[in-house]
Amino acid sequence: MFVEVAYINGKDEDVYSAKLSEIAAIDANSEIQEAIADWFYGIIKEYKF
């Protein structure tokens, strides 16, 4: 799965695509960390959307 990533205070042309599995959360709270862990678990189990 790919997502669009934008720089904070960046210009419209500063948006690029990245693999979601290669992005690390910065300053994530416990709920976000749990959601990320659940998502990775789904990838390992090869669940489909």
N, C-alpha and C positions, 0 to 999 in steps of 0.2 A: 504494500500500500504506500502510495506517495502522498505527500502533503505539500502545500505551498508555505514557504517560510519567508518572513519579511523581517528586515532589520528594524529595530525600534527607532522611530524618527527617520526612517529611510524614505527614499523616493519610490514611486511606483515601479520603476525599473529595477529596484533592488530586491525584488521577489524572485525566489528560485524554488525548484522542486527538490525534495529530499525524501529518502526512504524513512518512513516513520520508525522502523526498527533501529535506525542508526542515530536517532536523536535522543539526547539525554535531557531530562527535566532539570530545570534550574530553580532552586528554592521552592520545591513542591511540598505541599502539606500532606498529611497522612492520607487523606481521601484521594488525592491525585496519585500518590505513590501506589495505593491499592489498585486504582484503575489501571495504571501502567502494568503492574504485576499481573492483573487479570488478563489484560490484552496479550502480554507475552505468553501466558499460559495457553491462551487460545491459539496462538501461532504454533506453539510446540505440539498441541493436540491436533493441529491442522483443521480447526473449525473454519467454516465458511460463513460469510455474511449472507 
